Amino acid sequence: MSAIDYSEKIPNNVNLANDRTLQRALEHWQPRFLDWWREMGPNDFASVDVYLRTAVGVDAQGWAHYGTVKMPDYRWGIFLADPIADRTIGFGDSFGQPVWQQVPGEFRSQFRRLIVTQGDTEPASVEQQHRLGHTCPSLYDLRNLFQINVEEGRHLWAMVYILHAYFGRDGREEAEELLARHSGDVDKPRILGTFNEPILDWLSFFCFCYFTDRDGKFQLKSLAESSFDPLARTCRFMLTEEAHHMFVGETGLGRVVKRTLEVMKETGSDDPQEIRRHGAVDLPLLQRHLSFWFSSSLDLFGSEISSNAATTFASGIKGRPDETTQYQDHVCADSSFEIEVPDGKGGVIKDTSPMRNAMNEVLRLSYVKDCEIGLKRWNMQIKRAGYNFELKLPSNRFRRAIGTWANIPTDLEGRPISREEYDSRMPGWLPSASDKDYVKSLMQRVVEPGKMAAWIAPPERGVNNLPVDYEYVRLN
C-alpha cells in the first residue's frame, strides 16, 4: 500500500516534494480552491465538527480514518491507486502494448477534454447541494451530505493534479477555469446540463446520488481502463470513494419507500392525498422524481453513435468498464452493434453501427442495467408489504436532448407520440409545480441525535459501527 504523506502542505502519495515546480504550481492553486470552498461549499456549517472519513491509504482494506473535523480543515489531497506491475493496454489499436506514463502528443487534446469534463462535475455537485444542510432529515444524513461534499472536492483535486502534472500551461489554465464556472450560472455554467440542475430538496439529492453519481461511476470505470496509467490509477481510487455516494442514494431512497409503506399500513390507504396528509412521499410522486433524474442522466453518456467515442476507444483513451473481465473482443475493429432509431415517420427501425462508434450506447445500457438493481429491491419491499405498485425506469429514449432520440417526443415506454400528446402528458410523468411545493413543505430540519424527519425511515445502521443516534454533526 502507498502511504499518504500528511506532513506535506498538500497530502499526497505521488512524491510531490520531489517535483518542486509542480508542487509550487499546486500550492499556488490551493488558496483558490479554499476560496471556492468557502464561497460555494456548505459555508454556513464551516465552524461545526463533523464525523468524516479521510483517506490514509489507497488499498481496499483500512484505507480510511474516521474522526471529527471542521470541513475547512479537511485535508484534501492527491491520491493514486498503486501501480499494477507490467500493466499493458487493454483495448483499442495498441492492445497489449505497455501503458503510457506520459500523454502521447497526438492524444493530448482528447485527453484534456475528457479530464476537464470529468473534473467539472466534481465542484458542480457541491455547488448544487450548497444549501441542503439547512433542511437535513437527520444528523446522520447531514453527515453523509458533508462526506460527499468533501470527497467531491478531493475528486476535483485528483483531476487538477493530472492537468497540472501532464498538460503544462494549458492544464494550469483549465484548472483555473474549473473554479471559474459555477452550477446554474447564466454566463459561465458547468459543462454538462445535469450539473446545472438545482438540487433544492433531499428527495432530489437522493435521486442525484443514485442516478447521476452512478453515471460518474461508469465514467470513472471507463477512464480507469485508460492506457494513460496515471489517469487510470487516479480513477481507480476515486471509485473507492464514489461507492459511498451511490450508497447514500440507494439507501436514502429505500428509506423513503420504507417510511411510505409504514404510513400506508398505518392509514390503511394507498391514496396519494392520504399519504401526503400524513407527511410522507406517495409512491407516484417518488416515481416522477425517479423518471426526472434518470432521464436527466442519460444524456451524460453522449450520442448513441459517435465518431468521438470510436476515436477514444481506438486510441486507448477510454475503454469499457471492466474491459478485461467482461469482454472477449478488446479491439472491436470488425464487430458491429444493433441500435433502434426513429424512422422519421413516427416509428422505430433497427440500424447497425460499427461497435467502436456505439461505445457510448454500450456504456449507457450497462448503466441502465445497474440502475435497475435498486428498483428491484424497492419493488420487493412494496410487494412484501402487499401493494400492487411497481417503480419503473422510463425508456432511454424518453426526454433525450442528445443523440438519435434528441427532441423526439416519446412516452415513458419509448413509443414515439405527437408533440401535443407529449406536452399534455408531461405533468403526469415528471414532478409538477404542486409536487415540488409539497416536497418543499416536507423539508423541515431535524437535528436531534437519532431523530428522523417524518417522511423518511431511520437507516439500518450508523456510520463506522457507531449507533444511529450518534451526534455525527455537532452544531453550535
Disulfide bonds with the S-S distance in Angstrom:
none
